[in-house]
Amino acid sequence: MFRTVRFTALVALALSLSSLTCWAGAETRISVLYPESAPAFVKLYQTIVDGMTQAADVRLQSRAISDNDSPEEIRGWVNANQSQVAIVLGDVPPALVASLAVPMIRGADALNDNTQSGVSLASSPAQMFDRLRQIKPDIERVFVLYRPQSSGWLIAAARAAAREQGLELAGTACEDAQQASAAIARILQQARPGRDAIWLTLDPVVPLHQLLPVLLRESWDKHLVLFSNNPVDVAKGALFALYPDYPAMGRQLAERAKRQAVRPSQGGPEASEHLRGAFNTRTASHLGIEPSDRVLKSFDRTFPEESR
């Protein structure tokens, strides 16, 4: 009896391994949708799609969505491609893709929604903090503002990453721009020169169009490290930024789509893991930071001018 049960279990295991092997070699059929936009945005979307083609075992069909498209037309196109997953890039109205019959993930978007599946434009907190440590090892505390419903997922990952780096993550939850502005004022009052840093995420609760000039001025005057997800902030005076490498984001999206095809219930955003960097040498000099050649070479762009 024992031998019979054991033999049956071994046969079942062999069959399951065989099916996994077959699945591993099978193509995942993916439909990619993005909005008709200005040429610069279309080029960005196509760069991400090109990156998807570098992933193994995927078959892609892509399409721009216009204002004239209906949800029925889009659903019919996805079904005609026999797609297993849809990847939606950029600002596609949710109503146009809500009725898709396949798992949907998003990219080229900040994904300010804890429940949205996809790859965010937000950079990996672990890599952000690792780079911070390389540039200024004596930083002890990182301030960040966030809206829990928007960036709770990112802050949870950041808390774990901060512990790994021996950093204190001082996160302040805000519900609106007024609360964010008040929180920034408190942070600037208590921040310690040379020991504290302020992290600017993509959470829209922080009205950067109003607060960035204040933050840049105060960080300069008080010798605070200001780092960001946006290289434009570095051009304006922030110390450094890490931001997505878009072809690599395409590969990450394709790999996520392959996993989603097998486990459709897999949810939630994930940060971009393949990153480029920008560094402001003038700000570094003002803060008394002398980065090594190795650190400087780890950045793709330097401001105020390319020094490499």
QUILINWO-V164292 format. One record per helix or strand of 2 or more residues. SS is the DSSP state (a for helix, b for strand). FROM is the first residue (numbers start at 0). TO is the last residue. If there is no record, write none. Layout:
SS|FROM|TO + SS|FROM|TO
//
This chain:
a|1|24 + b|27|34 + a|38|51 + b|57|64 + a|70|79 + b|84|88 + a|93|96 + b|102|106 + b|117|122 + a|124|134 + b|140|145 + a|147|164 + b|167|172 + a|176|189 + b|195|199 + a|207|220 + b|224|227 + a|230|235 + b|239|243 + a|245|261 + b|268|271 + b|274|279 + a|280|285 + a|292|296 + b|300|302
//
